[in-house]
C-alpha cells in the first residue's frame, strides 16, 4: 500500500536540502510534488533549482510541478496554488519548509534581515497555508507540516538570536492555532530534529565541514516526515514532533545510518 500514490504535496522552498529530501521520499511513493521556490539558476554555494529538483522527483517515480515562487508575495502564492489545483486537481499536503536564518543578536540584526525572516518564516508559511486550506478540506487525509521547533519560552534561545527565534516560534504558534482551528478536519503538526542536519545552511552558517561531520543527513527528516504525514489527520494533530522520536515510535531506534560521520559526536540542533 502506498499512502501517497497520486497525492499532491505543495512544498515551499523545496529546491534543495530538507524540503527536497521530503519531496523525494514522497515522490518515490508516486506522489505529485509541487516545488514552490525562488531558485531557477544554479548557485555554487547553495546548489539546486526548482528544475533540478523536479528532474530528481520524476526520476524516482513522482510527478513534478516546478514553480518559481517567492512566498513573500501573495499574488505569487495564489498563482502557485491555482496552478497546482489546475494541474493535479487538488492539494492533500502542505509542507512549510521555506525559511530564512540569521543567528544575530539584536544590535547586529539588520532590519532587512529581520523583515526577511518574518516575511518568509511566519507570514509566508501563514499565507501559503491560508490559500491552500479550501483545497486541503477536500482531501481524504489533509496535513499541514511546518518545519519548526517545539514551542519554548526558554530565555537562552531568545537571548542568543532574538529575531530568528521569534520567527521560528511564531511558525510553531501557527501550528498550535491551526490544530485547534481545523480540529477533526485538517492535521497541523511541527517537525524538528534533535541534531544539526547536513544542509547548505549548516555548511555556510553554522561552522563548515566540522559541523557537517557532526550532523545527520537530510534522510532522517524525510523519513520522519513520511511517517507523520502517513498518520490519520483526524487524530494526529497539534504535535511538536522531534524527528528521532517519530522514528522511535515506528520502531526505528538505530539511527547510525543517518550520521554523516558515525565516528563523530552529534551536535544538538538549535532549540533542543
C-alpha positions in Angstrom: 0.0 0.0 0.0 1.3 3.4 -1.0 -0.3 6.1 1.1 1.0 8.9 -1.1 0.1 7.5 -4.5 -1.4 10.3 -6.6 -1.5 12.6 -3.5 -0.5 16.2 -4.2 2.1 17.8 -1.9 2.9 21.5 -2.0 6.5 22.1 -0.7 7.6 25.7 -0.1 11.4 26.1 -0.7 11.8 22.6 -1.9 14.5 23.0 -4.4 17.3 21.7 -2.1 18.1 20.4 1.3 15.4 19.1 3.7 12.5 20.2 1.6 13.8 18.3 -1.4 14.6 15.3 0.7 11.0 15.2 1.9 9.7 15.7 -1.7 11.8 12.8 -3.0 10.7 10.5 -0.2 7.1 11.1 -1.0 7.7 11.1 -4.8 9.1 7.6 -4.6 5.6 6.6 -3.4 4.0 8.1 -6.6 3.1 11.5 -5.2 2.6 14.7 -7.2 5.1 17.2 -5.9 4.9 21.0 -6.3 8.3 22.6 -5.8 7.5 26.2 -4.9 10.8 28.1 -4.6 12.8 31.0 -5.9 15.8 29.2 -7.3 15.9 28.9 -11.1 19.6 29.5 -11.5 22.4 27.4 -10.0 24.4 28.9 -7.1 27.7 27.2 -6.3 27.3 27.8 -2.6 23.7 26.5 -2.4 23.3 24.2 -5.4 19.8 23.2 -6.6 17.0 24.8 -8.6 13.3 24.1 -9.0 14.1 22.4 -12.3 16.9 20.1 -11.0 14.6 19.1 -8.1 11.8 18.4 -10.5 14.1 16.1 -12.5 15.1 14.1 -9.5 11.4 13.8 -8.4 10.4 12.4 -11.8 13.4 10.1 -11.8 12.2 8.4 -8.6 8.7 7.9 -9.9 6.8 11.1 -8.9 5.2 13.8 -10.9 6.7 17.3 -10.5 5.5 20.8 -11.0 8.3 23.3 -10.6 7.0 26.8 -9.9 9.1 29.9 -9.3 7.5 31.4 -6.2 8.6 34.0 -3.6 6.2 33.3 -0.8 6.5 36.9 0.5 4.2 37.9 -2.3 0.5 37.0 -2.2 -0.1 37.2 -5.9 2.7 34.6 -6.5 1.4 32.3 -3.8 -2.2 32.5 -5.1 -1.0 31.8 -8.6 1.0 28.8 -7.5 -1.9 27.3 -5.6 -4.2 27.8 -8.6 -1.7 26.2 -10.9 -1.3 23.3 -8.6 -5.1 22.7 -8.5 -5.3 23.2 -12.2 -2.5 20.6 -12.8 -3.2 17.9 -10.2 -6.9 18.6 -9.2 -6.3 19.5 -5.6 -3.9 19.7 -2.6 -3.5 17.0 0.0 -0.5 18.2 2.0 1.3 21.5 2.6 4.9 21.4 3.8 6.0 24.7 5.2 9.7 24.3 4.6 10.9 27.7 3.2 12.8 29.6 5.9 15.4 32.3 6.3 18.0 32.4 9.1 20.3 34.9 10.7 21.8 34.0 14.1 22.5 37.5 15.2 21.7 39.4 18.4 19.5 42.5 18.5 22.2 45.1 17.8 23.7 43.1 14.9 20.4 42.2 13.2 19.9 44.3 10.1 16.2 45.3 9.7 16.2 43.9 6.2 17.2 40.5 7.6 14.6 40.8 10.4 12.0 41.5 7.7 13.2 38.7 5.5 12.9 36.1 8.3 9.5 37.2 9.4 8.2 37.6 5.9 9.2 34.1 4.9 9.1 32.1 8.1 5.9 33.4 9.6 4.0 35.4 7.1 4.9 33.2 4.1 4.0 30.0 5.9 0.7 31.5 7.1 -0.1 32.8 3.6 0.7 29.5 1.8 -1.4 27.6 4.3 -4.3 30.1 4.2 -4.7 29.8 0.4 -4.3 26.0 0.5 -7.0 25.4 3.2 -10.0 25.4 0.9 -8.3 22.6 -1.1 -7.0 20.7 1.9 -10.5 20.5 3.2 -11.5 18.4 0.2 -8.7 15.8 0.8 -9.2 12.5 2.4 -6.2 12.8 4.7 -5.1 16.5 4.7 -1.9 17.5 6.5 -0.1 20.8 7.2 3.5 20.1 8.3 5.7 23.0 9.4 9.4 22.6 9.9 9.6 24.4 13.2 10.6 23.6 16.8 8.7 22.7 19.9 7.3 25.9 21.4 9.6 27.2 24.1 10.0 30.3 26.3 13.5 29.3 27.4 15.3 32.7 27.6 18.6 31.3 26.3 17.2 31.0 22.8 15.7 34.4 22.8 18.8 36.0 24.3 21.1 34.5 21.7 19.3 35.3 18.4 16.0 37.0 19.2 14.8 37.8 15.7 15.3 34.3 14.3 13.9 32.7 17.5 10.7 34.8 17.3 10.2 33.8 13.7 10.5 30.1 14.3 8.5 30.1 17.4 5.8 32.0 15.6 5.7 29.3 12.9 5.1 26.9 15.7 2.4 29.1 17.2 0.7 28.9 13.8 0.7 25.1 14.1 -0.9 25.4 17.6 -3.6 27.6 16.2 -4.3 25.6 13.0 -4.6 22.4 15.0 -7.3 23.9 17.1 -9.0 25.8 14.3 -9.2 22.8 12.0 -9.6 20.1 14.6 -11.1 17.0 13.0 -10.7 18.4 9.5 -7.0 19.1 8.8 -4.0 17.9 10.7 -1.4 20.5 11.6 2.0 19.4 13.1 5.5 20.6 13.5 8.7 18.6 12.9 12.2 19.4 14.1 15.5 17.5 14.5 17.4 16.7 17.7 20.7 17.2 15.9 22.0 19.6 13.2 21.2 18.4 9.7 23.8 18.4 6.9 22.5 21.2 4.6 24.0 24.1 2.8 22.8 26.4 5.6 24.7 24.4 8.2 27.7 24.3 5.9 27.7 28.1 5.3 26.3 29.5 8.5 27.0 27.2 11.4 30.6 26.0 11.2 31.5 24.4 7.9 32.9 20.9 7.4 33.4 20.3 11.1 29.7 20.8 12.0 28.7 18.9 8.9 30.6 15.8 10.2 28.7 16.2 13.5 25.3 16.2 11.7 22.8 13.8 10.5 21.7 13.6 6.8 18.5 15.0 5.4 17.1 11.5 5.3 16.3 11.5 9.0 14.0 14.4 8.4 12.5 12.9 5.3 11.8 9.6 6.9 10.2 11.2 10.0 8.0 13.4 7.8 6.9 10.3 5.8 5.6 8.7 9.0 3.9 11.8 10.3 2.2 12.5 7.0 1.0 8.9 6.8 -0.9 9.2 10.0 -4.7 9.8 10.3 -5.3 13.6 10.0 -8.4 13.3 12.2 -6.4 12.2 15.2 -2.8 13.2 14.6 -2.7 16.9 15.0 -1.2 19.6 17.3 2.0 17.8 17.8 5.5 19.2 18.0 7.5 16.2 16.9 11.2 15.6 17.0 12.4 13.5 14.1 14.1 10.9 16.2 11.1 10.5 18.4 8.9 9.8 15.4 11.3 7.2 14.2 11.4 5.6 17.6 7.6 5.4 17.6 7.9 3.4 14.3 10.4 1.0 15.8 13.5 2.7 14.3 16.0 3.2 17.2 19.3 2.6 15.5 20.0 5.9 13.8 23.6 5.1 12.8 22.7 5.2 9.1 21.7 8.8 9.3 25.1 10.0 10.6 27.3 11.9 8.2 30.3 10.5 10.1 29.4 7.8 12.6 32.7 8.3 14.4 31.9 11.9 15.2 29.8 13.2 18.2 26.5 14.6 17.2 25.7 18.3 17.6 22.4 19.2 19.1 20.3 21.4 16.9 19.0 24.9 17.9 16.1 24.9 20.4 17.0 21.5 21.7 
